[in-house]
């Protein structure tokens, strides 16, 4: 017997887990509460997913980087994905938010000055992460998962 799957509007039940869509407004809130996520880019037609510390500002993701894969994607104007999530260690409760959009290096001096004021730290060993990248949000989505709540009252499935 295959997995149990029921669609209930913006909620679905898969086995013993409930999946719920997160509204765009709540996605914005969750992105503002976190500081580490993953950016997904394509390198030689293969997906690469890299961790970044980021700031959620003006409806976009901004991160600091040094020369390399992420900066190359940004200067090429690549469409990228950015994901942030949180879950318990048992994997029973959690949420995930996905942002998709075009990456671009911030080059305007006024925007660079604003990016420097964001709480972004250099992960480069030599502190050389002196480039800022903005992911212009084209789409945003999220979902939450949790265990199915036990039914209260009589179980009418037993006859």
C-alpha positions as CSV (number, residue, x, y, z in Angstrom):
1,X,0.0,0.0,0.0
2,X,1.4,3.4,-1.0
3,X,1.7,6.5,1.1
4,X,-1.5,8.1,2.4
5,X,-2.1,11.5,0.9
6,X,-5.2,13.8,1.3
7,X,-5.4,17.3,-0.1
8,X,-7.3,19.7,2.2
9,X,-7.1,23.2,0.5
10,X,-3.8,24.6,1.7
11,X,-3.2,21.7,4.0
12,X,-2.4,18.1,3.2
13,X,-2.0,15.0,5.3
14,X,0.8,12.6,4.3
15,X,0.9,9.5,6.5
16,X,1.2,10.8,10.0
17,X,2.4,14.3,9.0
18,X,0.4,17.5,8.2
19,X,1.8,19.9,5.6
20,X,0.4,23.4,5.6
21,X,1.2,26.3,3.2
22,X,2.6,29.4,4.8
23,X,1.2,32.7,3.6
24,X,3.5,35.1,1.8
25,X,3.1,37.6,4.8
26,X,4.3,34.9,7.2
27,X,7.1,33.9,4.9
28,X,8.3,37.5,5.1
29,X,8.2,37.4,8.9
30,X,10.1,34.1,9.1
31,X,12.8,35.3,6.7
32,X,13.2,38.3,9.0
33,X,13.7,36.1,12.0
34,X,16.5,34.0,10.6
35,X,20.1,34.9,9.5
36,X,21.5,31.8,7.8
37,X,20.1,30.2,4.7
38,X,21.2,28.4,1.5
39,X,21.5,29.8,-2.0
40,X,21.1,27.4,-4.9
41,X,22.9,28.2,-8.2
42,X,23.6,26.3,-11.3
43,X,27.3,25.6,-12.1
44,X,28.0,23.8,-15.4
45,X,24.3,22.8,-15.5
46,X,24.6,21.1,-12.1
47,X,22.9,22.4,-8.9
48,X,25.1,23.8,-6.2
49,X,23.7,24.7,-2.8
50,X,25.8,27.0,-0.6
51,X,25.2,28.4,2.9
52,X,25.2,32.1,3.5
53,X,24.4,34.5,6.3
54,X,21.8,37.0,5.0
55,X,19.5,39.9,5.7
56,X,15.9,40.2,4.6
57,X,15.5,43.8,3.6
58,X,12.9,45.6,1.5
59,X,11.4,42.2,0.4
60,X,14.7,40.9,-0.9
61,X,17.5,38.7,0.3
62,X,21.0,40.3,0.6
63,X,24.2,38.5,1.4
64,X,27.9,39.2,1.6
65,X,30.4,37.1,-0.4
66,X,33.8,36.9,-1.8
67,X,34.8,36.2,-5.4
68,X,33.6,32.7,-6.4
69,X,30.5,30.7,-7.3
70,X,27.9,32.9,-5.7
71,X,29.4,36.2,-7.0
72,X,29.7,34.7,-10.5
73,X,26.0,33.7,-10.5
74,X,25.1,37.2,-9.4
75,X,27.2,39.0,-12.0
76,X,25.7,36.8,-14.6
77,X,22.2,37.8,-13.5
78,X,21.3,34.2,-12.8
79,X,18.0,33.1,-11.5
80,X,18.6,31.5,-8.1
81,X,16.8,29.9,-5.3
82,X,17.2,30.8,-1.6
83,X,15.9,28.6,1.2
84,X,15.7,29.0,4.9
85,X,14.1,26.6,7.4
86,X,13.8,25.6,11.0
87,X,12.9,22.2,12.5
88,X,13.2,20.2,15.7
89,X,15.9,17.7,16.1
90,X,13.4,14.8,15.8
91,X,12.2,16.1,12.5
92,X,8.6,16.1,13.6
93,X,7.9,19.9,13.5
94,X,9.3,22.6,11.2
95,X,8.9,25.0,8.4
96,X,10.7,26.0,5.2
97,X,10.6,29.2,3.1
98,X,11.7,29.4,-0.6
99,X,12.6,32.6,-2.4
100,X,13.2,32.5,-6.2
101,X,14.6,35.4,-8.1
102,X,17.4,37.0,-10.1
103,X,20.7,37.6,-8.3
104,X,22.7,40.8,-8.9
105,X,25.8,42.2,-7.3
106,X,25.1,45.5,-5.6
107,X,27.2,48.1,-7.3
108,X,25.5,51.4,-6.6
109,X,27.5,53.2,-3.9
110,X,24.4,54.3,-2.0
111,X,23.1,50.7,-2.0
112,X,26.5,49.4,-1.0
113,X,26.6,51.8,2.0
114,X,23.1,50.5,3.0
115,X,24.2,46.9,2.7
116,X,27.3,47.6,4.9
117,X,24.9,48.6,7.6
118,X,23.1,45.2,7.6
119,X,24.1,42.6,10.1
120,X,26.2,40.6,7.6
121,X,29.4,39.0,8.7
122,X,32.3,37.7,6.6
123,X,32.7,34.0,6.6
124,X,35.8,34.2,4.4
125,X,38.8,33.1,6.4
126,X,40.6,36.3,5.4
127,X,37.6,38.6,5.9
128,X,37.6,39.2,2.1
129,X,33.9,38.9,1.6
130,X,33.6,42.4,0.3
131,X,30.9,41.9,-2.4
132,X,27.1,42.2,-1.7
133,X,24.5,40.3,-3.6
134,X,20.8,41.0,-3.8
135,X,18.2,38.4,-4.8
136,X,15.2,40.2,-6.2
137,X,12.2,38.2,-5.0
138,X,10.1,37.0,-7.9
139,X,8.3,34.2,-6.0
140,X,8.0,33.3,-2.3
141,X,6.4,30.2,-0.8
142,X,6.6,28.2,2.4
143,X,5.2,25.3,4.2
144,X,5.1,24.0,7.7
145,X,5.0,20.4,8.8
146,X,3.8,18.8,12.1
147,X,2.4,15.5,13.3
148,X,-1.2,14.7,12.8
149,X,-3.1,15.6,15.9
150,X,-4.8,12.7,17.6
151,X,-8.6,12.7,17.0
152,X,-10.7,13.7,19.9
153,X,-14.0,12.0,20.4
154,X,-15.1,8.6,19.2
155,X,-13.3,7.0,16.2
156,X,-16.1,6.3,13.6
157,X,-13.7,4.4,11.4
158,X,-14.0,1.3,13.7
159,X,-17.2,-0.7,13.2
